[in-house]
């Protein structure tokens, strides 16, 4: 569970740095 939380935090950080929208990331995960 800790790994998932850390991964989620890392992904969110990358998204913020890249200035991408969460919706865009969700589309990639959905595919």
C-alpha positions as CSV (number, residue, x, y, z in Angstrom):
1,X,0.0,0.0,0.0
2,X,2.9,2.3,0.8
3,X,4.4,1.6,-2.6
4,X,1.2,2.6,-4.4
5,X,0.9,5.8,-2.3
6,X,4.5,6.7,-3.2
7,X,4.0,5.9,-6.8
8,X,0.8,8.0,-6.9
9,X,2.6,10.9,-5.2
10,X,5.5,10.6,-7.7
11,X,3.1,10.6,-10.7
12,X,1.2,13.6,-9.4
13,X,4.5,15.4,-8.9
14,X,5.5,14.6,-12.5
15,X,2.1,15.7,-13.8
16,X,2.5,19.1,-12.0
17,X,6.0,19.6,-13.3
18,X,4.9,18.8,-16.9
19,X,1.8,20.9,-16.4
20,X,-0.5,18.1,-17.6
21,X,-4.1,17.7,-16.6
22,X,-5.1,14.7,-14.4
23,X,-7.8,13.9,-17.0
24,X,-5.1,13.5,-19.6
25,X,-3.1,11.1,-17.4
26,X,-6.3,9.1,-16.7
27,X,-6.9,8.7,-20.4
28,X,-3.4,7.2,-20.8
29,X,-4.0,4.8,-17.9
30,X,-7.4,3.8,-19.4
31,X,-5.9,2.8,-22.7
